[in-house]
Amino acid sequence: MKRRNLLLSLCAALVLTAGPLAHADALDDIMKASVLKVAVPQDFPPFGSVGTDLKPRGYDIDTAELIAKKLGVKVELVPVTSANRLPYLQTNKVDLVVSSLGKNPEREKAIDFTDAYAPFFNGVFGPADMKVEKAEDLAGKTVGVTRGSIEDIELSKIAPATATIKRYEDNNGTITSFLSGQVQLVATGNVVAAAILAKNPPKKPEKKFLIKDSPCFIGLNKGESKLQARVNAVLAESKKDGTLAAISQKWLGADLPAGL
């Protein structure tokens, strides 16, 4: 009995002095397996959708493939929804979340983020020959907006009294209003503006001024500083050599904003 008590005491002492169990490093695991598992969207074009060939396509898919290529590993794309993308990360089903993820204080309590990799913003868009640089320049002009959207709420606060705001029930209505010439400008997100560009209208919408900026970040689990630093290095290199700008042009029809 005395021997047993002595052994139990020694075991307890070892547990107390040894501290927490060694934590497996995500980057080391990725490199060892030679596979990077990435959560990507499947229902949010142009960031992520399924093509006619049933393969995922979009800004986020190209970014995930770019990171894997720079790491020298294969990529395993894991389709997710907005609701399950963080649980997939926190239960280690994926290593990274590249799914048009915005950063806010609540999310920062649960996960870490890399540097921004994609622009996501709301603004006023219009043809190149229309001189509009700020809210005051909307005086006397007609602007289309989706009813109840962030753009509608924010535009209503800053538009001059002489601006005509036409509200539509959904983004398709807002897009159609611009394409058909019912409005001169649209207040919308850069994703919707990209959808307009994809239709190749005679007057292509370009950003006039910003309403609200909320860029996309890559999510990863807390404490993975090595993986975070490596992905940030990949993003920095890809911004410098133009690779990320090419992805932005391909899917959003615009260059990366300065300072992203």
N, C-alpha and C positions, 0 to 999 in steps of 0.2 A: 504493500500500500504506500509506504514511504517513497519507494522508487517511482511508483506511478505519479505521486504528487510532485516529485522532483522534476520528472519529465514534463508534466503539464506546466509547471512554473517556468521551465526553460523555454518551452514553445511559446508561452505567452510573452516572455521577455523578448524573444526573437521577433515576434509580430510587431511589438511596440517599437523596437529599435530599428527595424528594417524599413519602416515607413510604407507608403503605398506601393502596390505592385507596379512593376515596370510597365509603362504605357507604350504600346506598339505605335511606331511612327507611320503615319499614313503615306508619306512620300516614299519611305523605304519599302512599304508593302506594295505600292503601285509599281515601283521599279523592279521589285522581285518577281511580281506576277506578270509584269510586262503588259498590264491592262489598266486603263483608266476608265472607271465607271462614272458616267455623267448623266445627271437628270436633265432632260430637255423637254420643251413644250411640244405638244402635238396638235393643238387647236388654237394657236395664236399667231397666224401669219402677220407679217413676214418673219417673225422670230422663230416660229416653228410650226410646221404642218406636215401633212402626208401628201406626197405628190401622186400623180397618176400611176406611177410605177410602184406605189405603196411604200416608198422609201421616205424617211424623214428628210425634210429640207428646210432651210431658213438660216437666218443670221446666227441663231444660237447653235445650230447644228454645225455650221462652218467654224464657229469659234471653238466648239468642243473638239472638233477634228484638228484644228490648228494647234491647240494646246497639246494634244496627244502626240502630234507629229513632232513638235518642238521637244517634248520629253523623250521621244524615241520609243513610244509604246503604242499598242493598239488601243482604239477607243471602243467602249461598249456604251451605246446610247440607250438610255432607259427613259421611255416616255412617261411623263408625269402630268398631273393637273396642278392648278394653283393650290388646291387643298392638301395634296399629299407630297409636294416637293420637299418641304422641310422634314416631315417625318421620315421620308426615304433617306435623307441625309443623316438624321440623328440616329437611325437604326442601322447605319452603315451599309445600306443597300447600294448607295452611291458614294463616290469620293468627293464630287463637286456638284453644285447646282448651277447650271447655265440655262436659266429659264426666265429671262426678262425680269430679274429680281431687283426690286427697289430696296433701299436701305432706310430703316427707321429705328428709333431707340428701342422699340419693343423687340424687333427681330435681333438687334445687336445683343440683347440679353441672352439669346438662345444660340446664336451661331456667329461666326466671324465672316468677314467679307474681304475680297481682294480689292484692288483698284477698279474703277469703272472701266467697262469694256464697250459699252454701247450707249448711244444717246437715246433718251426717252423724254420727250417734253411736249408741252402744249404751247401753241403759238398761233399767230396769224399768218396765213399763207396767201399768196396771190401771184399774178403773172409778173415777169421780170420788168415790164415797162411801166408798172404802177409804183409810184414813189410813196412808200409807206414805211416809216422807220419807228414810229411810236404810236401810242394810243390816240394822241391828238390828231394824227394824220388820217384817222378814220372819219373825220368830219365830212359829211356829204356823201359818204360811200355806203354801199350795201354789203353786209357781212352775213354769211350763212353759218349756223352753228347747230349742234345737236342739243335738243331741249333737255335741260336738267344736268348736262355734263359739267365737268369742272370748268371747261372753257366758257360755257354759257354763264356760269355763276361769276367767274372772274372777269369776263368781258363786260358783263352788266355793270360792274363796279367802276370800270375805267373808260368805257366808250363815251365820247362826247354826245351831247343831246341830239346833235344833227346827224349822227350815224344811224342807219337803218339796220336793225338786227333781225334777220329772218330765221326763225327756229323750226327745225325739222325733227321728226319723231325718232330717227335713228341715223347712224352714220351713212347708210346707203342714200338716204334722202339728202343729207348734206353734200355728199359726193356728187350726186345727180344735179343738185342746184348749181354747183360750180361748173360742171361739164356742160350744162345746158345754157349757161349764161344768165341764170336767174339772179345770181349774186356775183359781185366783183371779187370778193375775197371770202376765205373761210377761216374760222377759228376752230382749230382741231388739234389732234395729236400728230406727231410726225409719222406714226404708223398709218393713220388714215391718209395723210398727205402722200405717203408712199403708194397707197392703193390707188389714189388718183393718178399719180405718175405712171403706174403700171398700165393704165388705160390709154396712155399716150395722147393726151388732149392737145389741141393746137396751142393753147396757152398753158404751159406747165407751171404748177404752183411752186414758188420758192418761199423760204421763210422770210418774213418781214420783221417780226419782232417776237420776243419770247414772252409767254404768259407765265408759265411755271416749268421749272426744270426738275426732273427726277430720273437721273441716269440709271442704267442697269449695272449691277455688280454680280460677281460670282460668289456663291455661298460655300462655306466649308465649315467643318466642325471646329469647336473651340479647342485651342491648344495646339493646333497643327501649324506652328509657325514656319517650319521648313517648307511645307507644301504651299503655304501662303506666299512666302518669299519667292519660291520657284515660279509660281503662276504669275505673280506680279512682274517678275523678270521677263517672262514670255510676253506678257501684255506690253510692257515698255518697249521691248525689241520690235514687236509687231506694229506698234504705233510709229516707231521711228523709221522702220523700213517700208511702211505703207501697206503692209499686208492687211491690217485691220481696217484701214481706210477703204481698201478695195472691197472688203466684205460689206462695209457700210454703203458704198456706192451700188453694189450689186443688189442689196435687199431694201435699202431705204432711199436710193437715188440721191444721196447727199454725202458730202465728206464728213469726217468726224469733226465735231465742234472743237475750236481751239480750247485747250485747257482740260479736255476730257481725261 
